[in-house]
Amino acid sequence: MSGRRGALIVLEGVDRAGKTTQCRKLLDALQREGHRAELLRFPDRGTAIGQLINSYLEKKSNLEDHTVHLLFAANRWERVPLIKEKLQQGITLIVDRYAFSGVAFTSAKPVSTNIWSKGVEKGEGKWLHNLIECLEWLIQIKVWNFLFPVLPNFFL
C-alpha cells in the first residue's frame, strides 16, 4: 500500500460534451508527470448490473423509471470497494460520470421520480457535492495553478 492516498476526480456533464475526451487528456497528463492514475466510466458495462443498463440504453429492454435509476445507483455502489482499494493504493481515479449524472437523467422524468431519485443518491453524493464546491472556490480565488501546477488548465 502506498503511503499517499490517491485522488478521486469526477467529471460530469451532458452527453457529447467532451467528458471522456477531457478524462483521457487528464489521465495522459497525470501519467506523463509520473502519477499513478486510472480511468473509470459509469455506467460500468463490465458488470452484471452494467449489462442490464446497457440493454436498456440500447433499447433492447424496457424498464420502469425507478428500476432504471436503482440500476444506475447500484452500478456505482458495486464499484465502491474497487474505488476505495485503488485510492488506498495511492492511485488517482478519474471518473467519467458518477452520482450527479444519475440525478440529472432521472430528473428528466416526472416530479415524483425527481424527489425519490435524490434520496437514493444522498449516500454517495454528499461528499462529492462538498468537493465540487471546494474546487469551485479554489478556482474563483485563483489558487488553482498554485496548488496544482502539474495539472494543465485545459479541463477547467
DSSP file with accessible surface (Angstrom, degrees, kcal/mol):
  #  RESIDUE AA STRUCTURE BP1 BP2  ACC     N-H-->O    O-->H-N    N-H-->O    O-->H-N    TCO  KAPPA ALPHA  PHI   PSI    X-CA   Y-CA   Z-CA
    1    1 A M              0   0  187      0, 0.0    88,-0.2     0, 0.0     2,-0.1   0.000 360.0 360.0 360.0 137.7    0.0    0.0    0.0
    2    2 A S        -     0   0   43     86,-0.3    88,-0.2     2,-0.1     4,-0.1  -0.413 360.0-132.0 -72.9 150.4    1.2    3.5   -0.9
    3    3 A G  S    S+     0   0   91     86,-0.1     2,-0.5    -2,-0.1    -1,-0.1   0.711  92.2  62.8 -75.5 -18.2    1.8    6.0    1.9
    4    4 A R  S    S-     0   0  196     85,-0.1    -2,-0.1    84,-0.0     2,-0.1  -0.921  85.0-127.6-114.2 130.6   -0.2    8.6    0.0
    5    5 A R        -     0   0  145     -2,-0.5    83,-0.2     1,-0.1    82,-0.1  -0.413  26.8-115.8 -73.1 145.8   -3.8    8.3   -0.9
    6    6 A G        -     0   0    7     81,-2.9     2,-0.3    85,-0.2    86,-0.2  -0.322  27.8-113.5 -75.3 163.3   -5.0    8.7   -4.5
    7    7 A A        -     0   0   48     83,-0.2    86,-2.9    -2,-0.1     2,-0.6  -0.706  15.0-139.7 -96.7 150.5   -7.3   11.5   -5.5
    8    8 A L  E     -a   93   0A  32     -2,-0.3     2,-0.5    84,-0.2    86,-0.2  -0.953  22.3-177.4-111.3 114.1  -10.8   11.0   -6.8
    9    9 A I  E     -a   94   0A  42     84,-3.2    86,-3.6    -2,-0.6     2,-0.5  -0.963   3.5-169.8-117.1 120.1  -11.6   13.3   -9.8
   10   10 A V  E     -a   95   0A  27     -2,-0.5     2,-0.5    84,-0.2    86,-0.2  -0.936   7.3-162.9-114.7 130.5  -15.1   13.2  -11.2
   11   11 A L  E     -a   96   0A  27     84,-2.8    86,-2.4    -2,-0.5     2,-0.3  -0.959  13.9-178.6-111.5 125.2  -16.2   14.9  -14.5
   12   12 A E        +     0   0   55     -2,-0.5     2,-0.3    84,-0.1    87,-0.0  -0.849  17.4 121.6-117.4 157.1  -19.9   15.3  -15.0
   13   13 A G        -     0   0   31     -2,-0.3     3,-0.1     5,-0.0     5,-0.1  -0.917  55.9 -63.1 166.4 173.2  -21.8   16.8  -17.9
   14   14 A V    >   -     0   0  109     -2,-0.3     3,-1.4     1,-0.2     5,-0.3  -0.219  69.7 -72.2 -73.7 165.2  -24.3   16.3  -20.6
   15   15 A D  T 3  S+     0   0   95      1,-0.2    -1,-0.2     2,-0.1     0, 0.0  -0.269 117.5  11.6 -57.1 140.6  -24.0   13.8  -23.4
   16   16 A R  T 3  S+     0   0  241     -3,-0.1    -1,-0.2     1,-0.1    -2,-0.1   0.676  87.0 124.3  66.4  21.7  -21.4   14.7  -26.1
   17   17 A A  S <  S-     0   0   65     -3,-1.4    -2,-0.1    -4,-0.0    -1,-0.1   0.599  86.8-101.3 -85.7 -12.4  -19.9   17.5  -24.0
   18   18 A G  S  > S+     0   0   26     -4,-0.2     4,-2.7    -5,-0.1     5,-0.2   0.603  76.5 138.2 103.4  16.4  -16.4   16.0  -24.2
   19   19 A K  H  > S+     0   0   19     -5,-0.3     4,-2.8     1,-0.2     5,-0.2   0.936  75.6  46.7 -59.2 -48.4  -16.2   14.4  -20.7
   20   20 A T  H  > S+     0   0   26      1,-0.2     4,-2.5     2,-0.2    -1,-0.2   0.919 112.5  50.3 -63.6 -41.8  -14.5   11.3  -22.0
   21   21 A T  H  > S+     0   0   76      1,-0.2     4,-2.3     2,-0.2    -1,-0.2   0.938 113.3  45.6 -60.3 -46.8  -12.0   13.3  -24.1
   22   22 A Q  H  X S+     0   0   48     -4,-2.7     4,-2.6     1,-0.2    -2,-0.2   0.885 110.9  53.4 -66.4 -37.9  -11.2   15.5  -21.1
   23   23 A C  H  X S+     0   0    0     -4,-2.8     4,-2.7    -5,-0.2    -1,-0.2   0.928 110.8  46.6 -60.9 -44.3  -10.8   12.5  -18.8
   24   24 A R  H  X S+     0   0  126     -4,-2.5     4,-2.7     2,-0.2    -2,-0.2   0.891 111.9  50.4 -66.6 -39.3   -8.4   10.9  -21.2
   25   25 A K  H  X S+     0   0   99     -4,-2.3     4,-2.5     2,-0.2    -1,-0.2   0.916 112.5  46.9 -63.9 -42.5   -6.4   14.1  -21.5
   26   26 A L  H  X S+     0   0    1     -4,-2.6     4,-2.8     2,-0.2     5,-0.2   0.926 111.5  51.2 -64.7 -43.4   -6.2   14.4  -17.8
   27   27 A L  H  X S+     0   0   25     -4,-2.7     4,-2.7     1,-0.2     5,-0.2   0.943 111.8  47.4 -57.8 -48.9   -5.2   10.8  -17.4
   28   28 A D  H  X S+     0   0   81     -4,-2.7     4,-2.6     1,-0.2    -1,-0.2   0.916 112.3  49.8 -59.8 -43.9   -2.4   11.2  -20.0
   29   29 A A  H  X S+     0   0    3     -4,-2.5     4,-1.5     2,-0.2    -2,-0.2   0.923 112.6  46.5 -62.9 -44.5   -1.2   14.4  -18.3
   30   30 A L  H  <>S+     0   0    9     -4,-2.8     5,-2.6     1,-0.2    -1,-0.2   0.926 114.0  47.4 -64.1 -44.3   -1.1   12.8  -14.9
   31   31 A Q  H ><5S+     0   0   94     -4,-2.7     3,-1.7    -5,-0.2    -2,-0.2   0.894 107.9  55.6 -66.6 -37.5    0.7    9.7  -16.2
   32   32 A R  H 3<5S+     0   0  177     -4,-2.6    -1,-0.2     1,-0.3    -2,-0.2   0.845 105.9  52.9 -60.8 -33.2    3.2   11.7  -18.1
   33   33 A E  T 3<5S-     0   0  113     -4,-1.5    -1,-0.3    -5,-0.2    -2,-0.2   0.374 126.6-102.7 -83.9   3.4    4.1   13.5  -14.8
   34   34 A G  T < 5S+     0   0   66     -3,-1.7     2,-0.3     1,-0.3    -3,-0.2   0.574  74.2 141.0  90.7   9.2    4.7   10.1  -13.2
   35   35 A H      < -     0   0   75     -5,-2.6     2,-0.7    -6,-0.2    -1,-0.3  -0.646  56.1-121.0 -85.0 143.3    1.4    9.9  -11.2
   36   36 A R        +     0   0  131     54,-0.3    56,-2.9    -2,-0.3     2,-0.3  -0.753  50.3 159.5 -80.9 118.5   -0.4    6.6  -10.9
   37   37 A A  E     -b   92   0A   6     -2,-0.7     2,-0.3    54,-0.2    56,-0.2  -0.994  21.7-173.2-145.4 148.1   -3.8    7.2  -12.4
   38   38 A E  E     -b   93   0A  68     54,-2.4    56,-2.9    -2,-0.3     2,-0.4  -0.950  20.5-125.7-138.6 159.3   -6.6    5.2  -13.9
   39   39 A L  E     -b   94   0A  48     -2,-0.3     2,-0.4    54,-0.2    56,-0.2  -0.881  20.2-174.6-109.2 133.2   -9.9    5.9  -15.7
   40   40 A L  E     -b   95   0A  22     54,-2.8    56,-3.1    -2,-0.4     2,-0.4  -0.973   7.2-161.6-121.0 143.7  -13.3    4.7  -14.6
   41   41 A R  E     -b   96   0A 126     -2,-0.4    56,-0.2    54,-0.2     4,-0.1  -0.976  17.8-114.2-126.4 141.2  -16.5    5.2  -16.6
   42   42 A F  S    S+     0   0   11     54,-2.5     2,-0.2    -2,-0.4    30,-0.0  -0.974  97.3  44.3-123.8 138.5  -20.1    5.0  -15.5
   43   43 A P  S    S-     0   0   17      0, 0.0     2,-1.0     0, 0.0    -1,-0.1   0.467  85.8-148.8 -70.1 146.7  -22.2    3.2  -16.2
   44   44 A D    >   -     0   0   31     -2,-0.2     3,-1.1     1,-0.1     6,-0.3  -0.782  13.2-172.0 -87.2 102.1  -19.7    0.4  -15.9
   45   45 A R  T 3   +     0   0  114     -2,-1.0    -1,-0.1     1,-0.2     9,-0.1   0.472  69.9  81.3 -79.7   1.7  -21.0   -2.0  -18.5
   46   46 A G  T 3  S+     0   0   59      4,-0.1    -1,-0.2     5,-0.0     2,-0.2   0.406  82.4  72.7 -87.0   1.7  -18.5   -4.7  -17.5
   47   47 A T  S <> S-     0   0   15     -3,-1.1     4,-2.1     1,-0.1     5,-0.2  -0.681  93.9-107.1-109.9 169.3  -20.6   -5.9  -14.5
   48   48 A A  H  > S+     0   0   75     -2,-0.2     4,-1.5     2,-0.2     5,-0.1   0.928 123.9  45.5 -61.3 -43.4  -23.8   -7.9  -14.4
   49   49 A I  H  > S+     0   0   40      1,-0.2     4,-2.2     2,-0.2    -1,-0.2   0.916 110.0  55.4 -66.3 -40.1  -25.8   -4.7  -13.5
   50   50 A G  H  > S+     0   0    0     -6,-0.3     4,-2.6     1,-0.2    -1,-0.2   0.854 103.7  54.6 -61.2 -33.2  -23.9   -2.8  -16.1
   51   51 A Q  H  X S+     0   0  124     -4,-2.1     4,-2.2     2,-0.2    -1,-0.2   0.881 106.8  50.6 -69.4 -35.9  -25.1   -5.3  -18.8
   52   52 A L  H  X S+     0   0   95     -4,-1.5     4,-1.9     2,-0.2    -2,-0.2   0.914 111.7  48.1 -64.3 -42.3  -28.7   -4.7  -17.7
   53   53 A I  H  X S+     0   0    2     -4,-2.2     4,-3.0     2,-0.2     5,-0.2   0.922 109.6  52.7 -62.8 -44.5  -28.1   -1.0  -18.1
   54   54 A N  H  X S+     0   0   39     -4,-2.6     4,-2.2     1,-0.2     6,-0.2   0.914 107.1  51.9 -58.8 -42.6  -26.5   -1.5  -21.5
   55   55 A S  H  <>S+     0   0   34     -4,-2.2     5,-2.9     1,-0.2     6,-0.9   0.910 112.1  46.7 -60.4 -41.6  -29.5   -3.5  -22.6
   56   56 A Y  H ><5S+     0   0   52     -4,-1.9     3,-1.8     4,-0.2    -2,-0.2   0.936 111.7  49.8 -65.1 -46.9  -31.8   -0.7  -21.5
   57   57 A L  H 3<5S+     0   0   69     -4,-3.0    -2,-0.2     1,-0.3    -1,-0.2   0.825 109.5  51.4 -64.9 -31.1  -29.7    2.1  -23.2
   58   58 A E  T 3<5S-     0   0   93     -4,-2.2    -1,-0.3    -5,-0.2    -2,-0.2   0.314 116.0-118.3 -86.2   7.7  -29.6    0.1  -26.4
   59   59 A K  T < 5S+     0   0  187     -3,-1.8    -3,-0.2     2,-0.2    -2,-0.1   0.778  80.9 123.9  60.7  30.8  -33.4   -0.1  -26.2
   60   60 A K  S   <S+     0   0  154     -5,-2.9     2,-0.3    -6,-0.2    -4,-0.2   0.568  75.2  31.9 -91.4 -14.7  -33.3   -3.9  -26.0
   61   61 A S  S    S-     0   0   40     -6,-0.9     2,-0.5    -5,-0.1    -2,-0.2  -0.990  72.3-140.1-140.8 150.8  -35.3   -3.9  -22.8
   62   62 A N        +     0   0  153     -2,-0.3     2,-0.3    -3,-0.1    -6,-0.1  -0.955  26.9 179.4-113.8 119.4  -37.9   -1.6  -21.3
   63   63 A L        -     0   0   49     -2,-0.5     2,-0.1    -7,-0.1    -2,-0.0  -0.913  32.6-104.2-122.8 150.0  -37.7   -0.9  -17.6
   64   64 A E     >  -     0   0  102     -2,-0.3     4,-2.3     1,-0.1     3,-0.2  -0.359  37.8-112.5 -67.7 147.3  -39.7    1.2  -15.2
   65   65 A D  H  > S+     0   0   45      1,-0.2     4,-2.3     2,-0.2     5,-0.2   0.868 115.5  49.6 -54.8 -45.1  -38.1    4.6  -14.3
   66   66 A H  H  > S+     0   0   56      1,-0.2     4,-2.4     2,-0.2    -1,-0.2   0.913 110.9  51.4 -62.0 -40.0  -37.5    3.7  -10.6
   67   67 A T  H  > S+     0   0   63     -3,-0.2     4,-2.3     2,-0.2    -2,-0.2   0.923 109.2  50.0 -62.9 -44.5  -35.9    0.4  -11.7
   68   68 A V  H  X S+     0   0   15     -4,-2.3     4,-2.4     1,-0.2    -1,-0.2   0.935 110.7  49.1 -61.6 -45.6  -33.5    2.2  -14.1
   69   69 A H  H  X S+     0   0    0     -4,-2.3     4,-2.5     1,-0.2    -1,-0.2   0.925 110.7  50.4 -61.9 -43.0  -32.5    4.7  -11.5
   70   70 A L  H  X S+     0   0   85     -4,-2.4     4,-3.1     1,-0.2    -1,-0.2   0.885 108.8  52.8 -62.0 -38.1  -31.8    2.0   -9.0
   71   71 A L  H  X S+     0   0   29     -4,-2.3     4,-2.4     2,-0.2    -1,-0.2   0.928 109.7  47.6 -64.0 -44.0  -29.7    0.1  -11.5
   72   72 A F  H  X S+     0   0   36     -4,-2.4     4,-1.5     2,-0.2    -2,-0.2   0.927 114.9  46.0 -62.5 -43.5  -27.6    3.1  -12.2
   73   73 A A  H  X S+     0   0    3     -4,-2.5     4,-2.6     1,-0.2    -2,-0.2   0.931 113.0  49.7 -64.1 -44.2  -27.1    3.7   -8.5
   74   74 A A  H  X S+     0   0   36     -4,-3.1     4,-2.6     1,-0.2    -1,-0.2   0.877 105.1  58.7 -63.2 -35.2  -26.3    0.1   -7.9
   75   75 A N  H  < S+     0   0    1     -4,-2.4     4,-0.5    -5,-0.2    -1,-0.2   0.900 110.5  42.3 -62.0 -38.6  -23.8    0.1  -10.7
   76   76 A R  H >< S+     0   0    5     -4,-1.5     3,-1.2    -3,-0.2     4,-0.4   0.931 113.5  51.7 -72.2 -44.6  -21.9    2.8   -8.9
   77   77 A W  H >< S+     0   0  115     -4,-2.6     3,-1.3     1,-0.3    -2,-0.2   0.858 101.9  60.4 -62.0 -34.5  -22.2    1.2   -5.5
   78   78 A E  T 3< S+     0   0   70     -4,-2.6     4,-0.3     1,-0.3    -1,-0.3   0.732 105.1  50.2 -69.0 -16.6  -20.9   -2.1   -6.7
   79   79 A R  T <> S+     0   0   65     -3,-1.2     4,-2.7    -4,-0.5    -1,-0.3   0.487  82.4  94.8 -96.1  -3.9  -17.6   -0.3   -7.7
   80   80 A V  H <> S+     0   0   26     -3,-1.3     4,-3.0    -4,-0.4     5,-0.3   0.918  82.9  51.7 -56.3 -45.4  -17.2    1.4   -4.3
   81   81 A P  H  > S+     0   0   87      0, 0.0     4,-2.3     0, 0.0    -1,-0.2   0.932 112.4  46.6 -59.3 -41.0  -14.9   -1.4   -2.9
   82   82 A L  H  > S+     0   0   49     -4,-0.3     4,-2.7     2,-0.2     5,-0.2   0.926 112.4  50.2 -64.3 -43.4  -12.7   -1.2   -6.0
   83   83 A I  H  X S+     0   0   12     -4,-2.7     4,-2.5     1,-0.2     5,-0.2   0.943 112.0  47.0 -60.7 -47.6  -12.6    2.6   -5.8
   84   84 A K  H  X S+     0   0  135     -4,-3.0     4,-2.4     1,-0.2    -1,-0.2   0.916 112.4  50.6 -61.0 -42.9  -11.6    2.5   -2.1
   85   85 A E  H  X S+     0   0  109     -4,-2.3     4,-1.5    -5,-0.3    -2,-0.2   0.940 111.7  46.5 -61.4 -47.8   -8.9   -0.1   -2.8
   86   86 A K  H  <>S+     0   0   42     -4,-2.7     5,-2.4     1,-0.2     4,-0.2   0.918 112.6  49.7 -63.1 -43.6   -7.4    1.9   -5.6
   87   87 A L  H ><5S+     0   0    6     -4,-2.5   -81,-2.9     1,-0.2     3,-1.5   0.904 109.4  51.5 -63.2 -41.1   -7.4    5.2   -3.7
   88   88 A Q  H 3<5S+     0   0   86     -4,-2.4   -86,-0.3     1,-0.3    -1,-0.2   0.807 104.9  57.9 -65.0 -27.8   -5.7    3.5   -0.7
   89   89 A Q  T 3<5S-     0   0   59     -4,-1.5    -1,-0.3    -5,-0.2    -2,-0.2   0.461 123.4-106.6 -79.7  -1.2   -3.1    2.2   -3.0
   90   90 A G  T < 5S+     0   0   15     -3,-1.5     2,-0.5     1,-0.3   -54,-0.3   0.630  72.8 143.3  86.8  14.1   -2.3    5.7   -4.0
   91   91 A I      < -     0   0    7     -5,-2.4     2,-0.4    -6,-0.2    -1,-0.3  -0.760  46.8-135.9 -91.7 127.6   -3.9    5.5   -7.4
   92   92 A T  E     - b   0  37A  20    -56,-2.9   -54,-2.4    -2,-0.5     2,-0.5  -0.696  19.3-150.2 -79.8 131.4   -5.7    8.7   -8.6
   93   93 A L  E     -ab   8  38A   0    -86,-2.9   -84,-3.2    -2,-0.4     2,-0.6  -0.918   8.6-161.5-108.6 127.1   -9.0    7.8  -10.2
   94   94 A I  E     -ab   9  39A   0    -56,-2.9   -54,-2.8    -2,-0.5     2,-0.5  -0.939  17.1-158.7-103.9 120.5  -10.5    9.9  -13.0
   95   95 A V  E     -ab  10  40A   1    -86,-3.6   -84,-2.8    -2,-0.6     2,-1.0  -0.911  14.2-150.2-113.5 122.8  -14.2    9.1  -13.2
   96   96 A D  E    S-ab  11  41A   4    -56,-3.1   -54,-2.5    -2,-0.5   -84,-0.1  -0.808  77.2 -18.2 -90.3  96.8  -16.3    9.8  -16.3
   97   97 A R  S    S+     0   0   40    -86,-2.4     2,-0.2    -2,-1.0   -85,-0.1   0.470  71.0 166.0  77.5 144.6  -19.8   10.4  -14.7
   98   98 A Y    >>  -     0   0   11     -3,-0.1     4,-1.1   -88,-0.1     3,-0.6  -0.508  57.7 -22.5-153.7-132.0  -20.9    9.5  -11.2
   99   99 A A  H 3> S+     0   0    1      1,-0.2     4,-1.7     2,-0.2     3,-0.3   0.855 124.1  58.3 -65.3 -39.3  -23.8   10.3   -8.9
  100  100 A F  H 3> S+     0   0   71      1,-0.2     4,-2.7     2,-0.2    -1,-0.2   0.844 101.4  57.1 -64.2 -31.2  -24.9   13.7  -10.3
  101  101 A S  H <> S+     0   0    9     -3,-0.6     4,-2.8     2,-0.2     5,-0.3   0.905 104.0  53.6 -64.2 -38.6  -25.5   12.1  -13.7
  102  102 A G  H  X S+     0   0    4     -4,-1.1     4,-2.0    -3,-0.3    -2,-0.2   0.934 112.1  43.4 -61.0 -44.3  -27.9    9.7  -12.1
  103  103 A V  H  X S+     0   0   24     -4,-1.7     4,-2.1     2,-0.2    -2,-0.2   0.931 114.3  51.3 -67.3 -42.4  -29.9   12.5  -10.5
  104  104 A A  H  X S+     0   0   63     -4,-2.7     4,-0.5     2,-0.2    -2,-0.2   0.936 112.3  44.3 -62.7 -46.5  -29.8   14.6  -13.7
  105  105 A F  H >< S+     0   0   93     -4,-2.8     3,-1.0     1,-0.2    -1,-0.2   0.910 115.5  47.2 -67.7 -39.2  -31.0   11.8  -16.0
  106  106 A T  H >< S+     0   0   12     -4,-2.0     3,-2.2    -5,-0.3    -1,-0.2   0.820  99.9  69.2 -71.6 -26.2  -33.8   10.8  -13.6
  107  107 A S  H 3< S+     0   0   40     -4,-2.1    -1,-0.2     1,-0.3    -2,-0.2   0.700  85.9  68.4 -65.4 -16.9  -34.7   14.5  -13.2
  108  108 A A  T << S+     0   0   89     -3,-1.0    -1,-0.3    -4,-0.5    -2,-0.2   0.572  92.2  79.8 -76.4  -5.8  -36.0   14.4  -16.8
  109  109 A K  S <  S-     0   0   75     -3,-2.2     5,-0.1     1,-0.2    -3,-0.0  -0.292 102.1 -54.2 -91.0 179.9  -38.7   12.1  -15.5
  110  110 A P    >>  -     0   0   76      0, 0.0     4,-1.6     0, 0.0     3,-0.8  -0.080  57.6-104.8 -55.9 156.4  -42.0   13.0  -13.7
  111  111 A V  H 3> S+     0   0  104      1,-0.3     4,-2.0     2,-0.2     5,-0.3   0.858 117.9  57.8 -54.4 -41.6  -41.7   15.1  -10.5
  112  112 A S  H 3> S+     0   0   83      1,-0.2     4,-1.7     2,-0.2    -1,-0.3   0.896 107.4  48.5 -61.1 -35.7  -42.4   12.2   -8.1
  113  113 A T  H <> S+     0   0    4     -3,-0.8     4,-2.8     2,-0.2    -1,-0.2   0.888 105.9  59.3 -69.5 -37.1  -39.4   10.4   -9.5
  114  114 A N  H  X S+     0   0   33     -4,-1.6     4,-1.6     2,-0.2    -2,-0.2   0.951 108.0  43.3 -54.7 -53.3  -37.3   13.5   -9.2
  115  115 A I  H  X S+     0   0  126     -4,-2.0     4,-1.1     1,-0.2    -1,-0.2   0.936 115.7  49.2 -61.7 -42.4  -37.8   13.7   -5.4
  116  116 A W  H  X S+     0   0   86     -4,-1.7     4,-1.3    -5,-0.3     3,-0.4   0.921 106.9  55.3 -64.1 -41.9  -37.3   10.0   -5.0
  117  117 A S  H  X S+     0   0    0     -4,-2.8     4,-1.4     1,-0.2    -1,-0.2   0.878 101.8  55.8 -65.0 -37.6  -34.1    9.9   -7.0
  118  118 A K  H  X S+     0   0  110     -4,-1.6     4,-0.7     1,-0.2    -1,-0.2   0.871 103.8  55.5 -66.2 -31.9  -32.2   12.5   -5.0
  119  119 A G  H >< S+     0   0   43     -4,-1.1     3,-0.6    -3,-0.4     4,-0.4   0.887 104.5  52.9 -66.4 -37.2  -32.8   10.5   -1.8
  120  120 A V  H 3< S+     0   0   40     -4,-1.3     3,-0.5     1,-0.2     4,-0.3   0.871 109.9  49.1 -65.5 -34.1  -31.2    7.4   -3.3
  121  121 A E  H >X S+     0   0    8     -4,-1.4     4,-2.1     1,-0.2     3,-0.8   0.612  83.7  91.7 -84.2 -10.9  -28.1    9.4   -4.2
  122  122 A K  H <X S+     0   0  155     -4,-0.7     4,-1.4    -3,-0.6    -1,-0.2   0.884  83.0  54.9 -54.6 -41.4  -27.5   11.0   -0.9
  123  123 A G  H 34 S+     0   0   56     -3,-0.5    -1,-0.3    -4,-0.4     4,-0.2   0.864 119.8  29.7 -63.9 -33.6  -25.2    8.3    0.4
  124  124 A E  H <4 S+     0   0    3     -3,-0.8     4,-0.3    -4,-0.3    -1,-0.2   0.626 121.6  47.8-102.3 -11.9  -22.9    8.6   -2.5
  125  125 A G  H  X S+     0   0    8     -4,-2.1     4,-2.4     2,-0.1     5,-0.2   0.664  83.7  82.1-106.7 -15.6  -23.1   12.2   -3.5
  126  126 A K  H  X S+     0   0  157     -4,-1.4     4,-1.8    -5,-0.3     5,-0.2   0.936  98.0  42.6 -61.2 -48.4  -22.9   14.3   -0.3
  127  127 A W  H  > S+     0   0  100     -4,-0.2     4,-2.1     1,-0.2    -1,-0.2   0.873 112.6  55.6 -65.4 -34.1  -19.1   14.3   -0.1
  128  128 A L  H  > S+     0   0    1     -4,-0.3     4,-2.6     2,-0.2    -2,-0.2   0.922 104.4  52.7 -66.3 -40.3  -18.9   14.9   -3.9
  129  129 A H  H  X S+     0   0   84     -4,-2.4     4,-2.3     1,-0.2    -1,-0.2   0.931 110.0  48.8 -59.5 -44.8  -21.0   18.0   -3.6
  130  130 A N  H  X S+     0   0   88     -4,-1.8     4,-2.1     1,-0.2    -1,-0.2   0.896 110.4  51.7 -62.7 -39.0  -18.7   19.4   -0.9
  131  131 A L  H  X S+     0   0   58     -4,-2.1     4,-2.6     2,-0.2    -2,-0.2   0.933 109.3  49.0 -64.1 -45.5  -15.6   18.6   -3.1
  132  132 A I  H  X S+     0   0   50     -4,-2.6     4,-2.7     1,-0.2     5,-0.2   0.924 110.2  51.2 -63.0 -41.9  -17.1   20.4   -6.1
  133  133 A E  H  X S+     0   0   97     -4,-2.3     4,-2.1    -5,-0.2    -1,-0.2   0.916 110.6  49.8 -60.5 -40.4  -17.9   23.4   -4.0
  134  134 A C  H  X S+     0   0   62     -4,-2.1     4,-2.4     2,-0.2    -2,-0.2   0.930 111.2  48.1 -64.6 -44.5  -14.3   23.4   -2.7
  135  135 A L  H  X S+     0   0   55     -4,-2.6     4,-2.3     1,-0.2    -2,-0.2   0.906 110.3  51.9 -64.6 -40.2  -12.8   23.2   -6.2
  136  136 A E  H  X S+     0   0  107     -4,-2.7     4,-2.5     1,-0.2    -1,-0.2   0.913 110.1  49.7 -61.5 -40.4  -15.1   26.0   -7.5
  137  137 A W  H  X S+     0   0  140     -4,-2.1     4,-2.2    -5,-0.2    -2,-0.2   0.927 108.9  51.8 -64.3 -43.9  -13.9   28.1   -4.6
  138  138 A L  H  <>S+     0   0   18     -4,-2.4     5,-2.1     1,-0.2     6,-0.7   0.910 111.9  46.7 -60.4 -40.8  -10.2   27.4   -5.4
  139  139 A I  H ><5S+     0   0   72     -4,-2.3     3,-1.5     1,-0.2    -1,-0.2   0.930 110.3  53.2 -67.4 -42.6  -10.7   28.4   -9.0
  140  140 A Q  H 3<5S+     0   0  144     -4,-2.5    -2,-0.2     1,-0.3    -1,-0.2   0.870 109.9  46.7 -62.1 -37.5  -12.6   31.6   -8.0
  141  141 A I  T 3<5S-     0   0   75     -4,-2.2    -1,-0.3    -5,-0.2    -2,-0.2   0.342 112.4-122.7 -91.0  10.9   -9.8   32.7   -5.7
  142  142 A K  T < 5S+     0   0  181     -3,-1.5    -3,-0.2    -5,-0.2     4,-0.2   0.813  77.9 119.3  59.0  38.8   -7.2   31.9   -8.4
  143  143 A V     >< +     0   0   38     -5,-2.1     4,-2.8     2,-0.1     5,-0.3   0.371  41.7  98.8-108.2   3.2   -5.1   29.5   -6.4
  144  144 A W  H  > S+     0   0   23     -6,-0.7     4,-2.8     1,-0.2    -5,-0.1   0.941  85.7  44.7 -55.2 -50.6   -5.7   26.5   -8.7
  145  145 A N  H  4 S+     0   0   92      1,-0.2    -1,-0.2     2,-0.2    -2,-0.1   0.843 113.7  51.6 -65.5 -31.5   -2.4   27.0  -10.6
  146  146 A F  H  4 S+     0   0  169     -4,-0.2    -1,-0.2     1,-0.2    -2,-0.2   0.930 117.1  37.3 -69.3 -44.7   -0.5   27.5   -7.3
  147  147 A L  H  < S+     0   0   83     -4,-2.8    -2,-0.2     1,-0.2    -3,-0.2   0.839 131.3  27.6 -77.8 -32.7   -1.9   24.3   -5.6
  148  148 A F    ><  +     0   0   74     -4,-2.8     3,-1.2    -5,-0.3    -1,-0.2  -0.466  65.6 153.9-129.3  64.1   -1.9   22.1   -8.7
  149  149 A P  T 3  S+     0   0  104      0, 0.0    -1,-0.1     0, 0.0    -2,-0.1   0.770  71.9  61.7 -66.7 -21.3    0.8   23.4  -11.0
  150  150 A V  T 3  S+     0   0   50     -3,-0.1    -5,-0.1     2,-0.1    -2,-0.1   0.754  90.0  80.7 -76.8 -21.0    1.3   19.9  -12.6
  151  151 A L  S <  S-     0   0   18     -3,-1.2    -3,-0.1    -6,-0.1  -125,-0.1  -0.720  79.7-130.9 -91.9 128.5   -2.3   19.9  -14.0
  152  152 A P    >   -     0   0   41      0, 0.0     3,-0.5     0, 0.0    -2,-0.1  -0.313  12.8-128.0 -71.2 159.7   -3.0   21.8  -17.2
  153  153 A N  G >  S+     0   0   73      1,-0.2     3,-1.7     2,-0.1    -2,-0.0   0.402  82.9 101.4 -87.8   2.9   -6.0   24.1  -17.3
  154  154 A F  G 3  S+     0   0   84      1,-0.3    -1,-0.2  -129,-0.0  -128,-0.0   0.739  82.0  50.2 -65.6 -17.8   -7.5   22.6  -20.5
  155  155 A F  G <         0   0   39     -3,-0.5    -1,-0.3  -133,-0.1    -2,-0.1   0.471 360.0 360.0 -99.2   1.3  -10.1   20.7  -18.5
  156  156 A L    <         0   0   99     -3,-1.7    -3,-0.0    -4,-0.0     0, 0.0  -0.571 360.0 360.0 -86.1 360.0  -11.3   23.6  -16.4
